[in-house]
Every structure is written in structure tokens, then in C-alpha cells.
Amino acid sequence: MLDPSESPDAPKVLRFSTARIPVSHRVEHWESHNAKALIGLDIRTIENTPLVAEEVNLHFPAMRFARVKGSSQVVERSEQFIAEHPTGDVAMFFALGGEAFFYHPTGMILLKPGQAVLYDADRPFLRGFAAGLRELVLTIPREEYIRLSHGASLKEPVVFEFSSPTGLDPAAAGLASLINSALDRRELDPQKVEQEAFALVEQLLARARGASSAYRLARDVIERRFSSPGLSRAEVASAVGVSERQLTRLFAAHDESFAERLLAHRLQAAEALLVSNTEAATPISEIAARCGFSSQAHFSRAFKAHTGVTPSELRRAATA
């Protein structure tokens, strides 16, 4: 419902609670409120207990802020649902409490308290909150996102740290603080708040572009230097121009570690050499050395662990 205490010049405030709604109609009303106030969602409970949910929404001319709290549930925007209920918005969800899984067409991430995820609300996703949810939400029109990102697309979710002892993104932290304070204040300048939020989003996206470029550069360094047995995290970080800690975060953002990426590339190169050198029968020990393995024994163990066959078995299969 609309808060009648707000002045005509203030952002529109909407408040919702399931407290006085009959249990059998709570999900229906929860969906209806979100469709009107934030993002249309297909919502399902995952326990036999009644849904408990509440939300405060703040509407600016372009942006929308929200503080959401609820019991365990699953929320989804499938392709069919999106076709029937498009939003035209990009959303950012700030997890305040409870872990949440986030399925999207190319994978899954686990969002923990202190992390925020940015995603196009008109791309399919499924979110689940087994222990309930507490979060802040920001939505902006897609055309504003395109302007702020200088034309960058948003095909996959991007995760930011806004409340963490390590890896804190100042712009993400600033956005969370701004949303919180705006929702708590009775008087504010809507134009000033929205302009500040847009500036923080632009900073956030600029850093994300930089991180993406640094990640690609790190992979390029690995692909050029993987044959060196002593290739280290420190060496790659120095070549990219970031700290070792930053390098670790770059790979973690892509659900892998530096060691995993290096090993994967070495094994791919070794597999190609084993298959292409069947006639010449280059010694396996030489292939191991060419691909940066310190010993043939280490290479053979790693190769079998990742492929299910030994280097010799693969070579024999390639000549059959």
C-alpha cells in the first residue's frame, strides 16, 4: 500500500506484509506486490509452513529501491514468464542474511551475506532461499544501464562484495549504504539520491570492466608461459599489474582458482601433443616437460585424475 505520510515531492513509498493476509492467499498477494512494486516473479514456498514476507519499496523517477525479508522460498523468471511479464530492468540484489543459490542459463552461483549480484531481469533465472532471505534490491531501466556501462551487455550475473573483510568494492558498499539510508529516512532529496546512485553504479561497472580485462590478460599470460614449471601466481600477478590477492579474486569470480586454470591449460596442451604425435611417438616424459610438469609421474597422475585414462592409454586409443 502507498504510505500516506509522504509529501507529494517525495519518492513513492510502498509497504507490504503477509501478517494480516490469510495463509492460503499469501503467495498470491506476495507475487502481486512484487509485480507492481519491484519485479514480477513466479514464487513458490519450499516448506509446509506458511509464507512470511515483508517489503518496503521506494520509487524514484528511474530507480527503485527495496528492503525485503521473507521465509524460505524459490523465485523464478523463466523464458515464458519473462515473455508474459517483461520488466525492461537490470536488478542488483544485496544479500544481508541467508545464503541463496542463483541459477542462470550458463551456470549457478551461491550468493552469501555481504555479496551482491547484478543481472538483467529479463534473462531467465531461478533463486532459492532455504533459510529465508534478507536483502536490499536496486533496479534501473536497461537503457540507463547501457548508458552507465558504455554499451556493455549483461549476459551473465556479476557478483560484487559490499560487506566483507576482504575484497570489498567501495562502490557496492556505497550503494548498499545509500539504499539503506534512503529507505530509513522520512525526508530526502529524490534527485540527489538518484544521481548519487547512478554515479555509484557507473563506478561499479567501470571496475567490473577492468576486472574482466585483467582476468583475460591473466589467462593470456598462462597460455604463453604455461610450459615453465616454475610459473607462479606472483609472476602472473606481476605481469597483469595486480596483487596476488587481487589475482585470486579475479579467478574466484569465474568459479576457478589460478592453480586450476594453469593445470587445465597444461593438460589440454598435453592432450593435444599426445594425439598429434602418435607416429613420432615423442616420449611422454618430453611431453610432460614441454607442458610445464616437473616430473612424468606428476603428469601421469594429474592426467588420469582429470581424463580417466593415462597418457599412454590415450596415445594407444588415438592410434587404434
C-alpha positions, 0 to 999 in steps of 0.5 A, a space after each residue: 500500500 502507498 504510505 500516506 505520510 509522504 509529501 507529494 515531492 517525495 519518492 513513492 513509498 510502498 509497504 507490504 506484509 503477509 501478517 494480516 493476509 490469510 495463509 492460503 492467499 499469501 503467495 498470491 498477494 506476495 507475487 502481486 506486490 512484487 509485480 507492481 512494486 519491484 519485479 514480477 516473479 513466479 514464487 513458490 514456498 519450499 516448506 509446509 509452513 506458511 509464507 512470511 514476507 515483508 517489503 518496503 519499496 521506494 520509487 524514484 523517477 528511474 530507480 527503485 529501491 527495496 528492503 525485503 525479508 521473507 521465509 524460505 522460498 524459490 523465485 523464478 523468471 523463466 523464458 515464458 514468464 519473462 515473455 508474459 511479464 517483461 520488466 525492461 530492468 537490470 536488478 542488483 540484489 544485496 544479500 544481508 542474511 541467508 545464503 541463496 543459490 542463483 541459477 542462470 542459463 550458463 551456470 549457478 552461483 551461491 550468493 552469501 551475506 555481504 555479496 551482491 549480484 547484478 543481472 538483467 531481469 529479463 534473462 531467465 533465472 531461478 533463486 532459492 532461499 532455504 533459510 529465508 532471505 534478507 536483502 536490499 534490491 536496486 533496479 534501473 531501466 536497461 537503457 540507463 544501464 547501457 548508458 552507465 556501462 558504455 554499451 556493455 551487455 549483461 549476459 551473465 550475473 556479476 557478483 560484487 562484495 559490499 560487506 566483507 573483510 576482504 575484497 570489498 568494492 567501495 562502490 557496492 558498499 556505497 550503494 548498499 549504504 545509500 539504499 539503506 539510508 534512503 529507505 530509513 529516512 522520512 525526508 530526502 532529496 529524490 534527485 540527489 539520491 538518484 544521481 548519487 546512485 547512478 554515479 555509484 553504479 557507473 563506478 561499479 561497472 567501470 571496475 567490473 570492466 577492468 576486472 574482466 580485462 585483467 582476468 583475460 590478460 591473466 589467462 593470456 599470460 598462462 597460455 604463453 608461459 604455461 610450459 615453465 614449471 616454475 610459473 607462479 601466481 606472483 609472476 602472473 600477478 606481476 605481469 597483469 599489474 595486480 596483487 596476488 590477492 587481487 589475482 585470486 579474486 579475479 579467478 574466484 569470480 569465474 568459479 576457478 582458482 589460478 592453480 586450476 586454470 594453469 593445470 587445465 591449460 597444461 593438460 589440454 596442451 598435453 592432450 593435444 601433443 599426445 594425439 598429434 604425435 602418435 607416429 613420432 611417438 615423442 616420449 611422454 616424459 618430453 611431453 610432460 616437460 614441454 607442458 610445464 610438469 616437473 616430473 612424468 609421474 606428476 603428469 601421469 597422475 594429474 592426467 588420469 585424475 582429470 581424463 580417466 585414462 593415462 597418457 599412454 592409454 590415450 596415445 594407444 586409443 588415438 592410434 587404434 
